[in-house]
């Protein structure tokens, strides 16, 4: 790896490759520029590549001018050549396909940082497991936390967490990624960070649906609170640490995405609750995650009624009103938070 001084104490300049030219990929490319790194961005769409070359990405970040310095390309081999670190920002359900194409061009030994959130629908695998399967010679990390792409792109204050099984790697990445308005904490609980980021999308859909259906703020507060209990139950089954789920990548991200239509998952749920057409809405990772999370909970005997209800609603098996009735008429019991 290169380690060229960039004038920022405690870190050196890397050649960072971003895989994905959507809103989040472009925002992270800007964040890496601000942290002093040289940035290449891979996007499949030639129009996106051309637009980024002109200093904009109107399809995904309308109205935001991009700082010069992002080298965009639709050639994945060129994007990965000489990279010191790769940020994988492709959607969770297409990560396997992207890495399969990238593996022949991936430099050995450099970290791959997951920046998408989800669970693979067909296999139930966490995204880190996919990386370890396809790229066994590249250490895997994950970047997660309460962060909207538009906020990061504009350089607004944001805090996230970078996790890896190797605590030293996580700490190094956190230092290298941090900039004036991007504060990165580190964690060695990779599984906990992944679980929090994946499941909060399901509850964001539920929160949007509750709001869209006009069920009131009290119902939304109850849903988010009990949803967090379900998140902790599933996290515990995967070996996640409770303190991780209480942090930025768990509770922090849950609070953000369950309270704003800037969240694609909340917006999807909002449209669902209002009975609007869902075709053409931005990708909501919580849709495929809901089905696999419900299946995992059922197979492991984990009580997760909200996740099950969201999956059933998305499958068309029940309506939102039927789901609410089912949840409200469950047997009464003592409140527990585990």
C-alpha positions as semicolon CSV with decimal commas, in nm:
position;residue;x (nm);y (nm);z (nm)
1;X;0,000;0,000;0,000
2;X;0,105;0,355;-0,057
3;X;0,129;0,596;0,234
4;X;0,185;0,937;0,084
5;X;0,162;1,227;0,330
6;X;-0,131;1,458;0,263
7;X;-0,085;1,713;0,537
8;X;-0,343;1,559;0,771
9;X;-0,188;1,447;1,101
10;X;-0,196;1,076;1,167
11;X;-0,288;0,951;0,823
12;X;-0,158;0,920;0,469
13;X;-0,310;0,947;0,125
14;X;-0,451;0,629;-0,024
15;X;-0,586;0,544;-0,366
16;X;-0,947;0,461;-0,280
17;X;-1,178;0,290;-0,528
18;X;-1,554;0,325;-0,486
19;X;-1,768;0,055;-0,650
20;X;-2,104;0,216;-0,719
21;X;-2,208;0,547;-0,871
22;X;-2,538;0,601;-0,692
23;X;-2,609;0,864;-0,427
24;X;-2,421;0,688;-0,147
25;X;-2,127;0,589;-0,363
26;X;-2,086;0,942;-0,493
27;X;-2,124;1,089;-0,144
28;X;-1,855;0,855;-0,007
29;X;-1,627;0,942;-0,298
30;X;-1,658;1,307;-0,195
31;X;-1,592;1,212;0,168
32;X;-1,274;1,029;0,067
33;X;-1,159;1,334;-0,129
34;X;-1,209;1,550;0,180
35;X;-1,005;1,300;0,381
36;X;-0,716;1,358;0,143
37;X;-0,733;1,048;-0,073
38;X;-0,715;0,997;-0,448
39;X;-1,051;0,859;-0,561
40;X;-1,167;0,644;-0,848
41;X;-1,535;0,557;-0,886
42;X;-1,672;0,266;-1,086
43;X;-2,023;0,295;-1,229
44;X;-2,181;0,072;-1,491
45;X;-2,387;0,352;-1,645
46;X;-2,184;0,557;-1,897
47;X;-2,414;0,855;-1,846
48;X;-2,338;0,856;-1,473
49;X;-1,965;0,836;-1,547
50;X;-1,991;1,128;-1,789
51;X;-2,197;1,336;-1,546
52;X;-1,950;1,283;-1,261
53;X;-1,676;1,390;-1,500
54;X;-1,868;1,716;-1,540
55;X;-1,889;1,762;-1,164
56;X;-2,245;1,647;-1,104
57;X;-2,464;1,342;-1,057
58;X;-2,812;1,479;-1,124
59;X;-2,982;1,140;-1,128
60;X;-2,883;1,058;-0,770
61;X;-2,765;1,384;-0,612
62;X;-2,959;1,659;-0,791
63;X;-2,848;2,012;-0,716
64;X;-2,519;1,911;-0,551
65;X;-2,198;2,020;-0,719
66;X;-1,920;1,762;-0,697
67;X;-1,572;1,871;-0,605
68;X;-1,316;1,803;-0,879
69;X;-1,092;1,502;-0,835
70;X;-1,322;1,200;-0,867
71;X;-1,198;0,984;-1,155
72;X;-1,508;0,802;-1,277
73;X;-1,494;0,501;-1,509
74;X;-1,708;0,213;-1,632
75;X;-1,398;-0,008;-1,661
76;X;-1,376;-0,210;-1,338
77;X;-1,022;-0,325;-1,409
78;X;-0,905;0,035;-1,444
79;X;-1,098;0,136;-1,133
80;X;-0,928;-0,129;-0,920
81;X;-0,578;-0,098;-1,063
82;X;-0,335;0,011;-0,791
83;X;-0,606;0,060;-0,529
84;X;-0,511;0,069;-0,160
85;X;-0,870;0,025;-0,040
86;X;-1,207;-0,050;-0,197
87;X;-1,547;0,073;-0,082
88;X;-1,824;-0,159;-0,204
89;X;-2,136;0,056;-0,238
90;X;-2,337;-0,163;-0,475
91;X;-2,681;-0,279;-0,350
92;X;-2,668;-0,576;-0,114
93;X;-2,852;-0,809;-0,351
94;X;-2,605;-0,744;-0,634
95;X;-2,287;-0,756;-0,422
96;X;-2,209;-1,116;-0,514
97;X;-2,232;-1,044;-0,887
98;X;-2,018;-0,730;-0,855
99;X;-1,745;-0,906;-0,657
100;X;-1,746;-1,201;-0,897
101;X;-1,660;-0,958;-1,178
102;X;-1,412;-0,767;-0,962
103;X;-1,218;-1,060;-0,817
104;X;-0,978;-1,104;-1,108
105;X;-0,875;-0,738;-1,081
106;X;-0,871;-0,698;-0,703
107;X;-0,523;-0,631;-0,557
108;X;-0,431;-0,890;-0,294
109;X;-0,437;-0,791;0,070
110;X;-0,615;-0,458;0,047
111;X;-0,925;-0,403;0,263
112;X;-1,273;-0,414;0,113
113;X;-1,516;-0,197;0,308
114;X;-1,885;-0,282;0,282
115;X;-2,099;0,030;0,257
116;X;-2,429;-0,137;0,164
117;X;-2,668;-0,279;0,422
118;X;-2,862;-0,601;0,389
119;X;-2,876;-0,979;0,402
120;X;-2,850;-1,183;0,083
121;X;-3,201;-1,292;-0,003
122;X;-3,125;-1,629;-0,161
123;X;-2,873;-1,758;0,095
124;X;-2,935;-1,564;0,417
125;X;-2,566;-1,471;0,419
126;X;-2,438;-1,153;0,573
127;X;-2,244;-0,942;0,324
128;X;-1,911;-1,004;0,499
129;X;-1,956;-1,378;0,439
130;X;-1,995;-1,313;0,066
131;X;-1,671;-1,114;0,061
132;X;-1,486;-1,386;0,253
133;X;-1,614;-1,647;0,008
134;X;-1,523;-1,462;-0,312
135;X;-1,222;-1,257;-0,196
136;X;-1,055;-1,468;0,075
137;X;-0,727;-1,274;0,046
138;X;-0,886;-0,936;0,120
139;X;-0,976;-0,835;0,476
140;X;-1,335;-0,721;0,506
141;X;-1,471;-0,423;0,699
142;X;-1,803;-0,238;0,710
143;X;-1,894;0,129;0,731
144;X;-2,235;0,201;0,881
145;X;-2,429;0,446;1,092
146;X;-2,688;0,726;1,072
147;X;-2,597;0,899;0,749
148;X;-2,795;1,029;0,455
149;X;-2,611;1,054;0,124
150;X;-2,713;1,416;0,069
151;X;-2,579;1,518;0,411
152;X;-2,244;1,349;0,353
153;X;-2,221;1,485;-0,001
154;X;-2,275;1,838;0,129
155;X;-2,016;1,788;0,400
156;X;-2,262;1,820;0,688
157;X;-2,152;1,683;1,029
158;X;-2,196;1,305;1,037
159;X;-2,075;1,025;1,263
160;X;-2,037;0,663;1,150
161;X;-1,864;0,347;1,264
162;X;-1,608;0,137;1,077
163;X;-1,595;-0,226;1,188
164;X;-1,360;-0,516;1,116
165;X;-1,273;-0,835;1,300
166;X;-0,918;-0,702;1,320
167;X;-0,940;-0,418;1,571
168;X;-0,621;-0,257;1,438
169;X;-0,759;-0,252;1,084
170;X;-1,085;-0,095;1,199
171;X;-0,897;0,174;1,392
172;X;-0,669;0,248;1,095
173;X;-0,961;0,279;0,854
174;X;-1,149;0,505;1,096
175;X;-0,851;0,741;1,115
176;X;-0,798;0,742;0,740
177;X;-1,166;0,802;0,656
178;X;-1,228;1,078;0,911
179;X;-1,236;1,437;0,791
180;X;-1,352;1,774;0,923
181;X;-1,723;1,686;0,925
182;X;-1,705;1,306;0,910
183;X;-1,623;1,142;1,242
184;X;-1,550;0,769;1,222
185;X;-1,554;0,548;1,529
186;X;-1,403;0,198;1,514
187;X;-1,535;-0,140;1,628
188;X;-1,423;-0,501;1,611
189;X;-1,785;-0,625;1,617
190;X;-1,830;-0,665;1,243
191;X;-2,136;-0,889;1,275
192;X;-2,311;-0,648;1,513
193;X;-2,255;-0,354;1,279
194;X;-2,385;-0,554;0,982
195;X;-2,696;-0,679;1,163
196;X;-2,790;-0,332;1,285
197;X;-2,753;-0,181;0,940
198;X;-2,951;-0,455;0,767
199;X;-3,246;-0,484;1,003
200;X;-3,306;-0,114;1,059
201;X;-3,417;-0,097;0,693
202;X;-3,704;-0,336;0,767
203;X;-3,823;-0,125;1,060
204;X;-3,792;0,192;0,851
205;X;-4,042;0,043;0,606
206;X;-4,272;-0,034;0,900
207;X;-4,235;0,320;1,036
208;X;-4,315;0,469;0,698
209;X;-4,619;0,244;0,660
210;X;-4,750;0,343;1,004
211;X;-4,710;0,711;0,916
212;X;-4,858;0,669;0,569
213;X;-5,160;0,485;0,706
214;X;-5,224;0,768;0,954
215;X;-5,194;0,549;1,261
216;X;-5,039;0,824;1,472
217;X;-4,713;0,913;1,643
218;X;-4,785;0,686;1,939
219;X;-4,808;0,382;1,713
220;X;-4,487;0,479;1,538
221;X;-4,301;0,520;1,869
222;X;-4,422;0,180;1,987
223;X;-4,323;0,017;1,659
224;X;-3,971;0,162;1,661
225;X;-3,917;0,069;2,027
226;X;-4,039;-0,288;1,991
227;X;-3,859;-0,315;1,660
228;X;-3,535;-0,239;1,837
229;X;-3,608;-0,526;2,076
230;X;-3,642;-0,758;1,777
231;X;-3,318;-0,624;1,632
232;X;-3,142;-0,706;1,960
233;X;-3,288;-1,058;1,967
234;X;-3,169;-1,140;1,616
235;X;-2,838;-0,969;1,677
236;X;-2,781;-1,182;1,987
237;X;-2,852;-1,496;1,785
238;X;-2,577;-1,396;1,542
239;X;-2,334;-1,313;1,823
240;X;-2,360;-0,934;1,804
241;X;-2,263;-0,743;2,117
242;X;-2,545;-0,548;2,286
243;X;-2,334;-0,231;2,308
244;X;-2,283;-0,235;1,932
245;X;-2,656;-0,247;1,871
246;X;-2,700;0,044;2,115
247;X;-2,453;0,250;1,911
248;X;-2,442;0,437;1,583
249;X;-2,489;0,136;1,354
250;X;-2,787;0,002;1,547
251;X;-3,001;0,242;1,748
252;X;-2,851;0,551;1,584
253;X;-2,928;0,436;1,230
254;X;-3,270;0,306;1,337
255;X;-3,371;0,644;1,477
256;X;-3,262;0,828;1,164
257;X;-3,419;0,602;0,906
258;X;-3,747;0,561;1,096
259;X;-3,811;0,933;1,115
260;X;-3,743;1,087;0,776
261;X;-3,869;1,052;0,420
262;X;-3,508;1,107;0,312
263;X;-3,471;0,740;0,398
264;X;-3,555;0,531;0,092
265;X;-3,697;0,258;0,314
266;X;-3,915;0,500;0,511
267;X;-4,032;0,658;0,184
268;X;-4,118;0,312;0,048
269;X;-4,321;0,233;0,358
270;X;-4,488;0,574;0,343
271;X;-4,605;0,509;-0,012
272;X;-4,719;0,162;0,092
273;X;-4,920;0,303;0,382
274;X;-5,078;0,569;0,162
275;X;-5,174;0,314;-0,101
276;X;-4,962;0,479;-0,369
277;X;-4,794;0,298;-0,656
278;X;-4,456;0,153;-0,558
279;X;-4,318;0,117;-0,910
280;X;-4,042;0,366;-0,983
281;X;-3,953;0,432;-0,620
282;X;-3,581;0,432;-0,529
283;X;-3,433;0,099;-0,424
284;X;-3,534;0,003;-0,071
285;X;-3,294;-0,260;0,065
286;X;-3,541;-0,344;0,341
287;X;-3,777;-0,512;0,093
288;X;-3,563;-0,821;0,021
289;X;-3,416;-0,812;0,372
290;X;-3,761;-0,839;0,534
291;X;-3,835;-1,176;0,376
292;X;-3,503;-1,335;0,463
293;X;-3,499;-1,184;0,814
294;X;-3,847;-1,325;0,881
295;X;-3,732;-1,666;0,759
296;X;-3,418;-1,657;0,976
297;X;-3,622;-1,558;1,283
298;X;-3,872;-1,839;1,222
299;X;-3,601;-2,100;1,166
300;X;-3,415;-1,998;1,482
301;X;-3,726;-1,964;1,697
302;X;-3,676;-1,589;1,751
303;X;-3,985;-1,388;1,840
304;X;-3,995;-1,112;1,576
305;X;-4,359;-1,026;1,505
306;X;-4,291;-0,686;1,346
307;X;-4,042;-0,829;1,098
308;X;-4,287;-1,110;1,018
309;X;-4,567;-0,856;0,966
310;X;-4,357;-0,641;0,731
311;X;-4,260;-0,946;0,527
312;X;-4,626;-1,054;0,504
313;X;-4,740;-0,704;0,400
314;X;-4,473;-0,683;0,130
315;X;-4,573;-1,029;0,009
316;X;-4,934;-0,917;-0,018
317;X;-5,050;-1,176;0,234
318;X;-5,203;-0,921;0,475
319;X;-5,291;-0,551;0,481
320;X;-5,136;-0,293;0,710
321;X;-5,458;-0,274;0,914
322;X;-5,464;-0,652;0,951
323;X;-5,102;-0,650;1,064
324;X;-5,171;-0,382;1,324
325;X;-5,472;-0,575;1,455
326;X;-5,264;-0,892;1,482
327;X;-4,987;-0,711;1,668
328;X;-5,224;-0,533;1,905
329;X;-5,413;-0,851;1,996
330;X;-5,108;-1,064;2,076
331;X;-5,121;-1,216;2,426
332;X;-5,033;-0,962;2,695
333;X;-4,707;-1,013;2,881
334;X;-4,444;-0,838;3,089
335;X;-4,232;-0,593;2,887
336;X;-3,886;-0,732;2,820
337;X;-3,606;-0,580;2,620
338;X;-3,432;-0,902;2,517
